[in-house]
Amino acid sequence: MSEATVKSPFNGPLETGVRSLAILTAAFPMAMDLQRLVEMDYLVVHSEDAKGPSSLHAPLPLRAGELLVRRGLIESGLKLMVRRGLLSRIASYDGFSYIATDSAQPFVSSLTSNYSIKLLDRARWAYETYGSTPTEEVRKVTHRIFKWTSEFQVFEQRGVE
């Protein structure tokens, strides 16, 4: 296998799916849409940036760009967790949301590595801190951390003429 065909397990569907599962288990019975999960995932991974517990991942200098690619990665992870019966996808007038199933808590409880324990702790912290905060306000928190990312996304949403 060439180096180009080997996929990294980091930030792949399994890791992002487990992070989303941890967030939705902490928030149960609350459902979240994809955009909310993108913002919450960032806060779980880089909690120290938001004045929370030490970050789950190292503070790499180019992590601001993560907000630009995180959505597709998380969506792949959500699909994996839905296929495994750990999350359900709910359709509504506003679009799709995701919620933990009855199988989620036993699965999450079985995770015992140091990383997993820290992940579950950060997911609880993120939900306790931002669970009742509207998504737009959570987005302001993540965008304040990386102002240039926010400006890029506003430009992108307007389109290039």
Secondary structure, 3 states (H helix, E strand, C coil): CCHHHCCCCCCCHHHHHHHHHHHHHHHCCCCEEHHHHHHHHHHHHCHHHHCCCCCCCCCCCCHHHHHHHHHHHHHHHHHHHHHCCCEEEEEECCEEEEEECCCHHHHHHCCCCHHHHHHHHHHHHHHHHHCCCCHHHHHHHHHHHCHHHHHHHHHHHHCCC
